[in-house]
Amino acid sequence: MGHGIHPMLIVFPLGLLATSVIFDILYLITDRTGFQISAAYTIAAGVIGGLVAALFGLVDWRAIPSGTRAKRIGAVHGIGNVIVVALFAASWLIRLAADNWEPNAAALACSFLGIVLSGGTAWLGGELVERLGISVSDNANVNAPSSLRRAPARGA
């Protein structure tokens, strides 16, 4: 229907992983068990969502012409996001081995480093769309009709 699937999917893992970091911070402040358990569950859902989004991102990346700046940025964006997902997966595995999902310093470091890196990779994704026009329709403009209609765009 005229839209890439990858940009629609990334909001879920990004939101879930960011929420897990908020739960970790709340756990550190309050020492309430519910926050550490909530962080573990949101990490698990975020990692699964990240893997699904990555599949569609790979499909989009393959469509970018070779030898372009966009292809290079897309590769760094994708590799960076694989590292983000790996960091959160490591954090989850460390918690899994602990009593009651309690995060130790290594688990927290993985999550906090992962969320910082995700800010950079998100910026690169924005660079692809906003600056380089990747996944932006050739017919896009401020008066373009809905993608649900087949009518051509009016004036540029």
Contacts in CASP RR format, 6 or more apart in sequence:
PFRMAT RR
TARGET T0000
AUTHOR 0000-0000-0000
METHOD contacts of the structure
MODEL  1
MGHGIHPMLIVFPLGLLATSVIFDILYLITDRTGFQISAAYTIAAGVIGG
LVAALFGLVDWRAIPSGTRAKRIGAVHGIGNVIVVALFAASWLIRLAADN
WEPNAAALACSFLGIVLSGGTAWLGGELVERLGISVSDNANVNAPSSLRR
APARGA
1 147 0 8 1.000
1 148 0 8 1.000
2 137 0 8 1.000
2 147 0 8 1.000
3 147 0 8 1.000
4 56 0 8 1.000
4 60 0 8 1.000
4 135 0 8 1.000
5 56 0 8 1.000
6 53 0 8 1.000
6 56 0 8 1.000
6 57 0 8 1.000
6 59 0 8 1.000
6 60 0 8 1.000
6 135 0 8 1.000
7 129 0 8 1.000
7 135 0 8 1.000
9 49 0 8 1.000
9 50 0 8 1.000
9 52 0 8 1.000
9 53 0 8 1.000
9 56 0 8 1.000
10 50 0 8 1.000
10 53 0 8 1.000
10 122 0 8 1.000
12 45 0 8 1.000
12 46 0 8 1.000
12 49 0 8 1.000
12 50 0 8 1.000
12 53 0 8 1.000
13 45 0 8 1.000
13 46 0 8 1.000
13 47 0 8 1.000
13 48 0 8 1.000
13 49 0 8 1.000
13 50 0 8 1.000
13 52 0 8 1.000
13 53 0 8 1.000
13 85 0 8 1.000
14 118 0 8 1.000
14 122 0 8 1.000
15 46 0 8 1.000
16 42 0 8 1.000
16 43 0 8 1.000
16 45 0 8 1.000
16 46 0 8 1.000
16 49 0 8 1.000
17 42 0 8 1.000
17 43 0 8 1.000
17 46 0 8 1.000
17 47 0 8 1.000
17 84 0 8 1.000
17 88 0 8 1.000
17 111 0 8 1.000
17 114 0 8 1.000
17 115 0 8 1.000
17 118 0 8 1.000
18 115 0 8 1.000
18 118 0 8 1.000
19 42 0 8 1.000
20 38 0 8 1.000
20 39 0 8 1.000
20 40 0 8 1.000
20 42 0 8 1.000
20 43 0 8 1.000
20 46 0 8 1.000
20 88 0 8 1.000
20 111 0 8 1.000
21 39 0 8 1.000
21 111 0 8 1.000
21 112 0 8 1.000
21 115 0 8 1.000
23 35 0 8 1.000
23 36 0 8 1.000
23 38 0 8 1.000
23 39 0 8 1.000
23 42 0 8 1.000
24 35 0 8 1.000
24 36 0 8 1.000
24 39 0 8 1.000
24 103 0 8 1.000
24 108 0 8 1.000
24 111 0 8 1.000
24 112 0 8 1.000
26 32 0 8 1.000
26 35 0 8 1.000
27 34 0 8 1.000
27 35 0 8 1.000
27 36 0 8 1.000
27 39 0 8 1.000
27 103 0 8 1.000
28 108 0 8 1.000
33 100 0 8 1.000
36 95 0 8 1.000
36 100 0 8 1.000
36 101 0 8 1.000
36 102 0 8 1.000
36 103 0 8 1.000
37 100 0 8 1.000
37 101 0 8 1.000
39 95 0 8 1.000
39 101 0 8 1.000
39 103 0 8 1.000
39 111 0 8 1.000
40 92 0 8 1.000
40 95 0 8 1.000
40 96 0 8 1.000
40 101 0 8 1.000
43 88 0 8 1.000
43 89 0 8 1.000
43 91 0 8 1.000
43 92 0 8 1.000
43 95 0 8 1.000
43 111 0 8 1.000
44 92 0 8 1.000
46 88 0 8 1.000
47 85 0 8 1.000
47 88 0 8 1.000
47 89 0 8 1.000
47 92 0 8 1.000
50 81 0 8 1.000
50 85 0 8 1.000
51 85 0 8 1.000
54 78 0 8 1.000
54 81 0 8 1.000
54 82 0 8 1.000
54 85 0 8 1.000
57 78 0 8 1.000
60 134 0 8 1.000
60 135 0 8 1.000
61 71 0 8 1.000
61 74 0 8 1.000
61 75 0 8 1.000
61 78 0 8 1.000
64 70 0 8 1.000
64 71 0 8 1.000
64 74 0 8 1.000
64 134 0 8 1.000
65 71 0 8 1.000
69 132 0 8 1.000
70 128 0 8 1.000
70 132 0 8 1.000
70 133 0 8 1.000
70 134 0 8 1.000
73 124 0 8 1.000
73 125 0 8 1.000
73 127 0 8 1.000
73 128 0 8 1.000
73 132 0 8 1.000
74 124 0 8 1.000
74 125 0 8 1.000
74 128 0 8 1.000
76 124 0 8 1.000
77 121 0 8 1.000
77 124 0 8 1.000
77 125 0 8 1.000
77 128 0 8 1.000
78 121 0 8 1.000
80 117 0 8 1.000
80 121 0 8 1.000
81 118 0 8 1.000
81 121 0 8 1.000
83 114 0 8 1.000
83 117 0 8 1.000
84 114 0 8 1.000
84 117 0 8 1.000
84 118 0 8 1.000
84 121 0 8 1.000
87 110 0 8 1.000
87 111 0 8 1.000
87 113 0 8 1.000
87 114 0 8 1.000
87 117 0 8 1.000
88 110 0 8 1.000
88 111 0 8 1.000
88 114 0 8 1.000
90 107 0 8 1.000
90 110 0 8 1.000
91 103 0 8 1.000
91 106 0 8 1.000
91 107 0 8 1.000
91 108 0 8 1.000
91 110 0 8 1.000
91 111 0 8 1.000
92 107 0 8 1.000
94 103 0 8 1.000
94 104 0 8 1.000
94 106 0 8 1.000
94 107 0 8 1.000
94 110 0 8 1.000
95 101 0 8 1.000
95 102 0 8 1.000
95 103 0 8 1.000
95 107 0 8 1.000
98 104 0 8 1.000
98 107 0 8 1.000
103 111 0 8 1.000
128 134 0 8 1.000
128 135 0 8 1.000
129 135 0 8 1.000
129 136 0 8 1.000
137 144 0 8 1.000
137 147 0 8 1.000
139 152 0 8 1.000
139 153 0 8 1.000
140 153 0 8 1.000
141 153 0 8 1.000
141 155 0 8 1.000
141 156 0 8 1.000
143 153 0 8 1.000
143 154 0 8 1.000
143 155 0 8 1.000
144 153 0 8 1.000
144 154 0 8 1.000
145 151 0 8 1.000
145 152 0 8 1.000
145 153 0 8 1.000
145 154 0 8 1.000
END
